[in-house]
Amino acid sequence: MGEDPAAPRHSRARRGSRDGAGLGWTGTELEVTVGPVAHGGHCVARHEGRVVFVRHALPGERVVVRVTEDRHPGYCRADAIEVLEASPHRVERPCPYSGPGKCGGCDWQHVSPDEQRRLKAAVVREQLARLAGLEDVDVTVEELPGGPLRWRSRARFAVDRTGTPGLRRHRSHDVVVLDDCPITVEPAARAVLAHRWPGAGAVDVSVDSAGRVTTTRLDRRGRPQGSRVLRPGSDVAEAPAARAERRAGGRDWEVEGTGFWQVHPAAADALVGAVAGFAEVRAGETVLDLYAGAGLFGGALAPAVGPEGRVICVEADEAACAAADANLDGLPQAEVWQGAIDDDGLAELLAELDGMPDVVVLDPPRAGAGPAVSRRIAATGARAVVYVACDPAALARDVATFGSAGYRLAALRGFDAFPMTAHVEVVALLVPVSRTPDDHSS
């Protein structure tokens, strides 16, 4: 009998020691055929009945992998260290720090941009099928202007014990020292990577629409230790004197210097357009904007409700609420409520409203809204729920909850707001099952 081409490259005797509940494969090299893409920036392969989650590979490739983590009897994690049969979509990585064992900031540097978007669409489709029971949802991930590099306007860089900045290896606390990050806009990358940060644990950096660079130093517990602002054309950093400026939806917005805002310069405009298109807000309606941040979506929708309508922006973060108050100052139909967005908090808020909302917009954190909040929103009977998601698994779980509460997925748009990474932004429209299908059909 000939040698099995899928056999381990090293004997069992030379495999690493057992790691947790795994089988001791850490460090082992295997030849595998790579299967479909999976959520999280890797593809699925199989060996001896076990799933192998493979990074730095593409579906259909034949590769040699080295197992990097083996903590579970049913699966292990590995890096593709040699490509035996390459996909036609494989390209040279534009970043020298990307690759097996290197920086963990990107997942798809070895993949053509068009194929990255197809992979992300496949992940969204698979998550909706597996977690929400929705088969064959039509998903397209749209390209944003600007290309796959130099799009990240806000980032967090790690700092090692010597004060040298960089990014962490994948699933590791080790810092890979960098002199550049090609997906980060140059002023932001330079403001952090060209300096040493003794005593810091990390540095947040952002560039606003006026070109001002804000850096916030964090200690090793992630607590802010102070911010500095570098103005265009200046070499001297100053203390922050005002909020940063962002532009979207044809107007300017104020936001805390390194506070939350879409990191891709074109993302906010794209998302505002998608939210407004799905919501189709009418004069006199009430709109509830949950996880409102600096008021982007509520502020964009407020003109459509007119003087007889109402927009309530709800946000837990005090600084974001202050920015939202400033951003909505000229819109008397819009108001900002500060409070936790959980089942109890939402119940109290709804009890104070004069009637239920017609439209609910929510942009929850990566973990999603969760079952309790999703059911509470569905109980309002809102004619449209527009859900902005940065994690397709969380979205799919919440879509399933809405489905059990009488809502259906009516439309969906994906945006490649994070090129070179596995992340994707999705806007979904949910409507009551009783609503007559119109031009928003799933």
N, C-alpha and C positions, 0 to 999 in steps of 0.2 A: 504494500500500500504506500502511495506517495505521501510526501509531507503535506500536512494541512496548512494552506497559506494563511489561515487565520490563527494558527497556533501562536502562543506567546513567543516573543523574540528572546526572552530569557527563561530559563528553567524555573520551576516552582521553587527550587532550593535557593535561587538568587533573588526571589521576590522580597520586598520590604517587609518589615514587621507589621503585625496587625494594627490597624488604626481604628479604634472604636469598635463598631460592630461590623466592619468590613471584612474582606477576605485576605488582607495583606498584600494587595496588588500595587500599593503605592511605589512608584519608581519602575514598575514593569512596563516594557514596550510591547505593543501588540500591533498587528496589521488588521485593519478593519475597513469595511465598506461603509461609508457615511450615509445615513438615512435622512429623514426630513428635519427641517429646522424646528426648534422648540423655543418656548418662551425663556428668555434669559440670556440670549447671545451665544447659544451653542446649538449643535446638531445632535441627533440621536444615532448611535451605532449600537451593535449588540455583539457580545462575545461570551461564549459558554453559558448562554441563558441569561446573562446580566446586561442591563442597559449601561452604556458608556456615553456620558454626556461629553461631547468633543467640542472644544474651542479651536478657532483658527482653521476650520475646515468648511466645506460646502457640500450640500446634498449631492450624492452620486460619486464623490471622490473616493479613491482608494488611498489610504494614508497609513503612516506609522504614527501611533500615538504613544505618549508616555503618561501613565496614570499619575495624577498629581494629588488626588485625594480619594480615600477609600474608607468611608465611615458607615456604610449601609450595606446590608447583605444583598440588596436588589440592584444597586447601581453604584457606579464610581464616576469620577470626573477625570478628564484627560486633556492634554494639549496635543494637537497634530504637529509633530516635529519634522516630518518628512512627507512630501506629497509624491505618491507613486503614479497616480492617474488624476490629473487636474481637471477641474471644472472649467468650461469656457468662460465662466464669469469671474475667474480668479485674476487679480491684478497685482502689480507691485504695490506694497504698502508705501504711502507717501510719508509716513512718520517713522523715523529710525528707531523710536522707542517702542514701537508696536510689535508684538510677536510673542511666541511662547516664552513664558517666564519673565516677560518684560512688563511694561506699564499696563495696568488694568483699566485705563480710562476709556478705551475704545474696544468694540467687539468685531466690527466688520471692515477694518482697514484693508483687508485682503480681497474685498468684494467690490465689483463695479457698482457705482451709485444706483443705476437702474435696478440691478438685482437686489441691492439692499432694500429698496422699497418693496419689491415683490416678496422678499422674505418676511418683512414686517407685516405686509398684508396677510400672508399665510399664517403668521402667528395670531393675529387678531381673529382671523376666520376660525382657526383651530380652537382658540379659547372660547369663542362664542358657541361653538359646537359642543365642546367637552363640558363646559361649566354652565351654559345657559340652555343647552339642548336645541340650539338653532342651527340647522344644517344649511350649508350652501349660501350663507350670507354673502352678498356681493361686496367685496372690500377692495378699495383702491387707496393706496397711500400716495398722496400728492406731493410733488416736489415743491419746495419753497425757493424763492429767488436767492441767489448768492453763491451757490455751489456748495460742495461738501466740506470745505475747509474755511477757517477763519470766521465761523459763525457764532461761536460761543462768547456772548458778551458778559456772562457772569459765571464765575467758577470758584471752586474751593481747592486750594493746593495744600497738601500735607507738608509738614516740616519735620525733618529728622532731628535726632538729639544734638547734632552739631549746628543746627540752625539753617540747614540747607533745604530749600524747597523742592518739591517734586510731586509725583502722584503715586498712589499705592499700587503694588502688584495685585492682580486679581485674587480676591478672597484671602488677602494677607494684610498685615499691618506694616510690612516692609515698605519703605519709601524708595521709589526709583527716582534718582536725582535727574532733573531735566534742565536743559538750557533753552528749550522752546516747547510749546504745545501747539501743533499746527491747526487744531480745530478751534483754538482760542484766538480772539482778535488780538492783534499784535500789541497794542498799548496795554491791555490787561495782562498778557503773558509777560511782557517786559517788566511791568511794574512789580511783579512778584518774583519772577525767576532770575532777574538780574541782581537780586539783593539777598543778603542773609538775614535771618529772622531768629536770632538767639533767644531761647526761652519760649518761643511760640510753639503751639501744637499744630496750627493750621493758619492759613490766611485766605479770607474771602476777598474777591475782587470783582468789580463790575465797571462797565463803561456805559455812560448814559448817552442820550441822543445828542447832547451838546459836546460830547467827547471828553467829559470829565471822568477821570479814573478814581474810584473809591476803593481803598483797601481797608479791611477790618482784620485786625490781629486777634486770634483766638488762643486761649490757653489750652493746656492738654486735656481739659475737661470740656472743651468746646464753648467756653464762656467768652464773650467779646471783651477785649481789653483796650479798645480804642480804635478810632477810624481816622484816616487821613485822605485828603482829596488832592489830586494832581490835575491842574487845569491844562488844556491844550497849549503847547508852546512854552510851558513852564517846567523847570527842573526842581522846583521847591514845593514839597507837599504842605498842605495847609489843613487846619482843623475844618471839619464840615461846617458851612455857614447856612446851608439850605438843603432841601431835599433834592435828590437827583431828578432829572427830567427824562421822560420817555414819550415817544410819539406813536399813536395808533388811532385808527378810526378817524383820521383827519384832524386830530387835536392833540394838545400836549397834556401829559399826566405827571403828577408828582408821585414819587415813591422814595422810600428810605434808601440810602446809598447802595447798600448791598442787600436790601430787602427783596422779597419775592417779586419777580417779573419774568415773563417768558425770556429764556436765554437766547433764542434765535431772534435776530432783529426783525425778521418778517413774520414771526409766529403770531404776535398779538393781532396784527391786521387780519391775518388769515382766520384766526379763531373768532374774532369779532364778526367777520363776514359770515362764517358758518353758523354761529349762534343766532345772529339776527335773521339769517335766511330760514333757519329751522323754526325759530320762535314766532315769526310773522306777527309781531306785537301790533295790537290795534288800539286806537284812541280810546281812552277811558278804562283800560285794563289795569289790573294789579299784577305786578311782576315781583317775584321773590328771588333774589340773587344770593345764594348761599356760598359760603367760603369766598366772599367777595373780594378779599385782598384790598387793593387800592381803588376798587370800584370800577374796573375796566368794563365789565359786561353790563352792569347796572347803568353806568353812565352812558354807554353806547345805546342802550335800549330806551332810556328815559325820554328822549325827544318824541319817540313814536307813541308813547302813552298819552302825551299831551297834558294840558293843565288839569284835566279832569281825572287823569290816571294817577298811578302811584307805583313807585319802585322802592322796595325795601332791600337794602344791601346789608347782609349779616356777616360779621367777621369776628373771630375771637381775639386776634392780635391787636393790642392797643395802638401800636405805632401805625399799623396798616389802616386802622379805623381813622386815625388822625389824617393820614394822607387821603383817604377816601372822602372825608369831610371837605377837605380842600378841593379835591377834584370835582365834587358834586355841588360846589357852592352856588353855581349859577343855574342849578336845576331844582327849582322848588318842589317839583313832584318826586324828587329822590331824597331818601333819607338813609342814614347809617345807624344800624343797631349793633352794639358790641355784645357778644355773648357766645357761649359754647354751642356748637352745632351738634347736639346729641338728641336723643329721643325726648328727654324732659325739657331741654331748652327749646326745641322746636315746638313742642306742645304748648309751652307758655307763650311763645311768640305768636302762634296761630290763634290762640285764645284772645290775644289782644287786637288782632286784626278785625276790621269790619267786613267780614266775609272772607271766603277762601281765595287764594291766588288763582289767576287765570293761567299764568305761565310760571314755571319754576326753572331757574337756571342754577346748576351746581357745578363747581369745579373743585372737588375734594382733593385731599392729599393722596399720595400714591396708594395708600391702603384702601381707598374708596370710601363711599358714604357708609357702607355697612347695612345689615338687614333692618335694624330698628329705624334708622333715619330714612331708608328707602321706603319702608312700609308707611312711615308717617307722611312722607311726601305723596305717596300714592293715595292715601286716605283723603287728601285735599280734593281729589277729583280734577286737578288742573288739566286743562285741555292739551297742554304741551309741557313736557319735561325735557329740557335740553341739558345733557350730561357731558361735561368736558373731562376727559380722562387721560392720564399719562401712563396708566398701566392696564393693558388689555385683560389681564386676569381679574383684577379688581372690578373693572367695568363689567365683565361677563357675569361675575357673581352677583353684582347689583342688578343687572338686567334680568337675571333669573328671579330675584326677589320681586322686582317690579312685575314680571310676568305672572307670578303667583298672586299678585295683588290687583290684577285686572288691566295691566298695561302691556303693550306690544312694542317691539323695536320697529319703527317706521322708516328710519333713514339713518345713514351713517357716513361720515367722511373721515378719512385719515390724513395726517400731515406728517411729513418727514422733518420734524422740528429738531431732530437730534442726529444729523448725518454721522456716519461712521460708528454709531453706537446701536444697541439693540432697542433703544427706547423709541416710542412713537406716540404722537398725540392724536386722540380720537374725539370727535364730537358726535354724539348719538342723540337722535330724537325718539322719545318714547311718548306714545299717545294712548288714551284709553281704548281698550279692545272694542268698545261700543262705538267709537268714532268711525264715521264713514270714510273708507280709504279715499284719499285724494292724490295729489301729485307727490306726496311723501309716502311712497309704498316700499315695503321691505322686499 
